[in-house]
Amino acid sequence: MSKHVIVALILMVLFVIVLLLTGGKVDIQFLAWTIDNVRLSFAMLGSMVVGIIIGILLK
């Protein structure tokens, strides 16, 4: 594995640890839809997944 891949994996692990320690609820508004009372950790996990997908597509 290259150095960049190892750093990326370490950053993802740290982000997951932050997700486990985060509490609270949030409302997600997307265009005309609103999703109410979503756990903040799931919303942040979703943002991480979207970022990974965008990164893969840009590569």
Secondary structure, DSSP 8 states (H G I E B T S, - for coil): --HHHHHHHHHHHHHHHHHHH---EEEEEETTEEEEEEEHHHHHHHHHHHHHHHHHHH-
